[in-house]
Amino acid sequence: MDIGSAVRASDTGDIEGKMTVQERIRDRKIGIVGVARSGIAAAMLADEFGGKPFVSDAKDARLLEAQLERLSALDIPFETGGHTD
């Protein structure tokens, strides 16, 4: 499944389905659970498309130092040690 099919036109109010993936993501808050490779990649893609990613991981920050450094370098907010509402 590509990211374009994951975000449906009906979710954005675009009845004709003519919005690009970038338009669907731009300025939206995007919650990402997990800071593994796929979580970092999703956060980077959302950020690149103008979204507002927030990454959450249940593990302690000491176990995720390399991943958190990468998110910090990109100014992508995150939390560790559990998931808030």
Backbone torsions as a table, in degrees:
resi	resn	phi	psi	omega
1	MET	NA	132.0	176.4
2	ASP	-90.5	164.1	-176.5
3	ILE	-63.7	-28.8	179.5
4	GLY	-63.1	-37.3	-179.7
5	SER	-80.4	-16.5	179.2
6	ALA	-74.3	-26.1	179.3
7	VAL	-111.0	106.4	-176.4
8	ARG	-83.1	152.3	179.3
9	ALA	-59.3	-35.7	-179.1
10	SER	-64.9	-24.0	178.9
11	ASP	-72.1	-18.2	-173.9
12	THR	-112.6	-2.7	-177.5
13	GLY	83.9	4.9	180.0
14	ASP	-89.5	92.0	-172.9
15	ILE	-61.6	-37.8	-176.6
16	GLU	-85.7	-6.7	176.9
17	GLY	70.2	32.7	-175.7
18	LYS	-100.3	3.6	179.2
19	MET	-75.6	143.3	173.8
20	THR	-78.9	165.8	177.9
21	VAL	-59.4	-41.6	179.1
22	GLN	-59.9	-42.3	178.8
23	GLU	-65.9	-33.5	179.8
24	ARG	-71.0	-30.6	-176.4
25	ILE	-92.8	-33.1	-174.3
26	ARG	-51.2	130.5	175.9
27	ASP	67.0	11.4	177.7
28	ARG	-98.0	146.4	173.4
29	LYS	-78.3	131.9	-177.7
30	ILE	-129.1	114.4	178.2
31	GLY	-88.3	131.7	-179.0
32	ILE	-125.0	124.2	-179.3
33	VAL	-100.9	120.0	178.8
34	GLY	104.7	133.9	-174.9
35	VAL	-109.9	19.1	176.1
36	ALA	-71.3	-171.9	-176.7
37	ARG	-54.5	-43.7	-177.8
38	SER	-68.6	-35.6	177.5
39	GLY	-66.1	-42.1	176.6
40	ILE	-63.1	-45.0	-179.2
41	ALA	-62.8	-42.4	178.8
42	ALA	-63.7	-42.3	178.9
43	ALA	-63.9	-42.2	179.2
44	MET	-64.8	-41.2	179.3
45	LEU	-65.8	-46.3	178.8
46	ALA	-59.8	-42.8	178.4
47	ASP	-63.2	-43.6	179.4
48	GLU	-61.2	-35.5	-179.6
49	PHE	-85.8	5.8	176.5
50	GLY	88.6	11.3	177.0
51	GLY	-79.9	177.6	179.9
52	LYS	-119.9	79.9	-177.2
53	PRO	-73.2	149.4	173.5
54	PHE	-137.8	122.5	-175.3
55	VAL	-106.1	135.3	-179.3
56	SER	-128.5	137.5	177.1
57	ASP	-139.7	141.0	-178.0
58	ALA	-76.0	-19.0	-178.0
59	LYS	-72.9	158.8	176.0
60	ASP	-69.3	144.9	-177.5
61	ALA	-57.6	-31.7	-179.8
62	ARG	-63.0	-23.8	179.8
63	LEU	-88.5	-5.7	-173.5
64	LEU	-125.6	24.8	-171.9
65	GLU	-54.1	-48.3	-177.2
66	ALA	-63.2	-43.7	-179.6
67	GLN	-65.7	-41.3	-178.2
68	LEU	-69.7	-33.3	175.1
69	GLU	-62.0	-40.3	179.3
70	ARG	-64.1	-45.1	178.4
71	LEU	-64.1	-41.7	179.0
72	SER	-61.1	-41.8	-179.9
73	ALA	-62.7	-27.4	179.5
74	LEU	-94.6	2.5	-177.1
75	ASP	58.2	37.4	176.9
76	ILE	-99.8	121.6	-177.8
77	PRO	-70.0	151.4	-178.6
78	PHE	-153.4	166.9	172.6
79	GLU	-138.6	154.0	176.3
80	THR	-134.0	167.8	177.3
81	GLY	81.0	15.5	-179.8
82	GLY	140.9	176.5	-177.8
83	HIS	-120.6	123.6	176.0
84	THR	-85.5	168.5	179.0
85	ASP	-72.9	NA	NA
